[in-house]
Amino acid sequence: MRSIITILLLISLINCSKSDNNNGITNTEDDINFNLGISFPPVADEEQRSFAAPLLNELNVNIIRIGEKWSFREPSEGNFNWASLDQRINWAENNGLNVLLTIQSNGPDWACSGQQNTNSCVFQDNEKFKNYIEALLQRYPNKISKIQFGNEWQSTFWYIGSAENFVTANNIVYNAIQQFSPETEFVLGGFTTISLRFLVGCNGLVDEFYDDEGNLYDRTFLDNNCNTAEIQDVVTRIEYVLQNANYDMVDMHLYDDAENWIKYFENFQTMVQKPIIITEFGGPNVNIEPISEDYQSERLEVYIKTIDSLDVEEAYFFKLVEGSNNPAHAESGLINNPELTKKINYSVFKRLNN
């Protein structure tokens, strides 16, 4: 009897050590239960693809996220140039890589209305956008694993149009997929980390958080500002898209403060009824955290194991080679730039994704 009791106590202690001392992370072993990929590896030309392929293979990566722009594909109306996208799609297929294609929400100048910025535009004629999407899908039927339209549309910086404009374009892509590439899954994407932080903060689930610039938003700020028109307009925009857009799954982005990711995820789950994937995660933020390679590698392990505690089937690290338009994460990545040498966190990624 004593031996049975002793064994039960040991099992109990082991289970407690796995769940109680890791900020909610339940898996402390060197294995993960989701598919770990890379967001935006360098694949623009043959030289970049030759560089990336053996690294992705060594890292055991079989899912990647790449971008697509209508302005590159149809620079003048009716004149398509598919060569570069053909090369990327064929290269991915030949290397056993499943592609998540992010179709940017901008377009060629001839197709855009007066509402336009660097990242997006409202299309003058949605039929012309539909023609482009249908041509793309008929060229690569069932060859693209997942497709999404737009990126981080909660902000007019990333999508200048209204929620209604976004839903119209989004649903054009979704409907075309059903007709021409039914094995492709459509992803609503992506939710910025800062939008997730405000949703949780305004729901009273966290008392403070930082933005990418290192600005602190504390409980006092949230209490005084969550009901302002500026924040409520974003909430209304999000609610409209979630209620009216068609999609198979939804995409969120997670950066830096992994200790809060479980709260962000669980709050987000209450808003959507579809599976969730993560097409960008990473850090640390150079404005508020150390930038040493040792620290980056420690944080990457926390990031991956935190995601392993969430109900997701795949997540894409941002990114293979460091460098970004966002200065806060310019040094995030597994490969140094311009030296193109492997960083310490490369080994962490490889070990956990083996």
N, C-alpha and C positions, 0 to 999 in steps of 0.2 A: 504493500500500500504506500509506504514512504517513497519508493522509487517512482510510482505513478504520479504522486503529488509533486515530487521534485521535477519530473519531466514537464508537467503542466505549468509549473511556475516558471521554468526556463523558457517555454514557448511564449508564455505571457510577457516575460521580460524582453524577449527578442522582438515581439510584435510592437511593444511599447517603444523600444529603441528605434524602430523603423519609422514610426508615425509621429511620436511626440516631440522629437528633437530636431526636426528638419523643416520647420515652417510649413507644415502640412504636406511635405513631400513624402510619399509613401514608398518610393523605390530608391534604395540607397546602393543597390548593386550596380555593376558595370554592364547593364543591359537596359534597353528601352523598349517600349511597347507601341511606338508609333513610327511612321516612316519619316526619316530625317533627310531633308533635301537642301538645296542651295537656291537662293533667290538671286537672279541676275548674275550668273557667272559670265565671264567674258567669252562671247561666242560670235562677235560681230563679223569676223573674217576668218579665213583659213588658219592664219597664224595664231589667233586667239583660241580657236577651237582645238588646234593641235596641242596648245599649252594646257587647256582645261581638261581635255578628255582623260589623260592618265591620272590627273589629280582626283577627278570625280570618281574614277574607278577605284583608286586607292582608298578613298574615303567611304566607299560602299554606297555612294549616292546613285539612286535611280530615278529621282524626280527633280526637275529643275523648273524655275520660273523665268520666262523671257518676255521681252516687250515687243509690241507691234504698233506701227503708226500708219494710219490711213494716208497721211501726207507723203510718206515714203513710197507707198504702194501704188498710188494713183495721183502723181504730181500734177497731171493735167487730166481733165475729165475724159474718161473712156480709154486712157492710155495706162495700162497696168504694167508694173515692173515687179515680177515675182521672184527674180533670180536669187536675191539675198535670202528671202524667206524660204525658198525651196532648199537652199543649201543648209540652213539651220535645221529645218524639219527633217531632212534626209540624214543629216549628221546625227541628230538625236536618235532617230530610229536605228541607225546603224550601230550606235553605241549603247543601245538598250536603255535609253532615257525617256521617261514619260514627261511630256511638256505641259505646263500650265502657261497659257498664253494670255498676257495682259494687253488688251487692245486699248491703247491710250484714248482719252476722251477729247483729243484735239483732232484736227482734220486739215486737209489742204486748204489754202486760202480761198480757192474758188468755191469750196463747199461750205464755208463758214459764214455766219451772219455777222452783224456788227458786234455781237457779244462774243468776245474772244480775248484770251490772255495767252501767256506762254505755254500753259499746261492743258488748255481746253478751249472748246468753243461750242456754241449752239449751232447746229446744222441748219442751213437755209432750207434744204429739202431732204426730209428724212427718207424719201424713196431712193435718193442717190446713195445715202449711207447704207440702206438696205441692199442695194445692188452690190456694193463693195463687200458687205458681210457675206452675202450669198455666194459671190464669186470665190471668196476665201474658203468657205466651207465646202464648196463643190470641188475645189482644188485639192483639199486635204480631208476628204470624208473619213471620219472616225480615226484619223491619224493624230489628232491633238487630244490629249487626255482631258484637259480642263481649259475653259476659256472664261475670262471675266472682262467686263467693260468698265473702264475708268479705274481710278485709284484715289482713295482717300477723299471721296466726293463730299464729305460732311462740310468741308470748307470751300468757299468760292475761289480760294487760291488754286485749288485742284480741280474744281468744276464750277465754271463761272455761271452756268445756267441755273434755273430753278430746279426744285425737286421733281416737278412735273416733266421738265425737259429731260432730266436724267432718266427717269423711269421710262419715258418713251423710247429713248435710244437703247437702254438696257433691255427692254422687252423685245425690240427688233432683233437683237442678237439671240436672245433666248428662243424666240419662235423660229428663227432660221435654223438653229441647232436642231430643234425637234424634227425639222423637215429634211435637212441635208446631212447631218452628222449626229444621229441619235445616240451613239455610244459616248459622245463627248458630254461631260458634266459642266453645267454653267454655275459659276461662282459669283455671288454678289460681293463686290470688294471695293476697297478694303477699309476697315474701320481704323482710324488713327489711334495711337496710344493715348493722345491727349483727349480725344473725344471719349474714350473709355474711362479715363481718369475723371473727367467732369461728370459723366453719368453716375459713377460710383460716389464721387464726392458730394454731388447734389442730392443723392439718395441717403447720405449720412453714413455710408459704409466705410469711408476713410476720412481722416481729419485733415490730412495735408498731402500734397504731392508737388513735384517740380515739373516744369516744362523743359524743353530741349535747351533753352538759353540759361537755365539754372534759376529761373524765377520761382519762388515759393508761393503756393496757393494754400493758405491755412484755413482753419475752420471759420475764422472771422470773415475772411474774404468770401468764402463760399456762402455763408449765411447772408451776406450783404448783396451778393451778385447772382445767385442761382436763379432768381426770379426776374432778372433784367431781360429786356427785349433781345439783347445780343445773344445771350445763352439760350433763351427759350426759342429763338428762331432756329438755332441749330438742332435743338431737341425736336421741334416740329418737323424740320427737314428730314431728320432720321426716321421719325415715326411714319411720315408719309411714304418714304421709300420702302421701309419694311412692310408696310401694309399693301403697297401697290405694285412693287416689282416682282417679277417672276425669277426664280432661281432654285437651284438644287441644293446649294450649300452656301454658307456665308463665311467671309474672310475677315480676320482681325489681325492687327499688328501689335506686337508686344516688345517694348524696349525698356532696358535699364532696371526698373524697380521690381524685380522678380518676386520680392516678398509680397507684393500686392496683386500679382497676376491671377491668383486663384479667385480673389474678390472680383477682379475685372471680368473674369470668365464666367463666374457663377451669376453675376448680375446680368451679363449679356445673354446668358442662356434663358433668362426670364423674358427676354424681348423677342427671341427668335424661336421658330419651331423646326428648324432645319439643322443638319449637321454643321459643325464649325471646324474650319481649318485655319492655320496660321501661315500666311504667305510671307511674313517678315517677322523676324525676332532677332534681337542682338543687343549690343551695347559694349562697354559702359559709356555713359555720357561724359565726354572729356571736360565739360564745364563744371561738373560737381563730383567726379570720381577720379581716382588715379588712372594713369594711362600706361602703366608698366605692363609688359607681356605676362608677367606672373599673375598680376591682378586680373587681366583679361581672361587668362586660362581658368582661373578659379571661378570667375563669374560665368563663363560659358558652361561649366559643369552645373552650376546652380540653375542656369536658364534651361538647359536640356532636361534636367531631372524635375524641374518644376513643371515643364510642359508635359512630361511623362505622367504627372499626377492629374492632368486634365483629360477630359473626354474628347480627344482629338485623334484622328487617324494619321494626319501628316502635318509637318511644320517645316518651313524653309528658313534657314539661317541667312542673314544679310551681313556679309556676303563672302565669296571666296577670296577675292583680292580687295584689300582695303582701298577706300576712296569713295566719297559720296558728296552730293550737292549739299547735304546737311552737315555742317561743320561739327555738330555734336557727336557724330558717328563716323567721322572721316577716317579714324584710325581703327575702326572695327573691321574685322576680316581675318581670314586664316593665313593669308599670304601678304608679306610686306610689299609695299609699293614705294619706290620703283625697283627695289632690289629683287623682287619676285622670289624671295626666300620664305621658307615655311616658318611660321611663328609657333610659339609654344602651344597656343590653343589649337593648332592644326592636329597635334597629337591627341588632345582631349577629344576633339570631334571624332577622330578616327577610332579611338578606343571605345567611345560610347556608341558609335554607329556600326560596330563590328558584329 
